[in-house]
Amino acid sequence: MKQAILLLIYLFPTAVICQELKTEEDYSKYIQTLVGGKREVMVEGGRVDLLIEDYAFEIGWASN
């Protein structure tokens, strides 16, 4: 799992430069292709954008 997270950290800037990622959904789908998991999962207290075995990701703009 650590390898997937490290891969994400190294490839994410490349994805931003090489692809037209404009929405939260675009980013969520792209990250899912890297690490797998399920998108838009309901959990106690709300939902998470991406859920993998050991981690939950909430994807949003830094300005939020």
Buried (B, 14 or more C-beta within 10 A) or exposed (E): EEEBBEEBEEBBEEBEEEEEBEEBEBBBEBBBEBBEBEBEEEEEEEEBBBBBEEEEBEBEEEEE
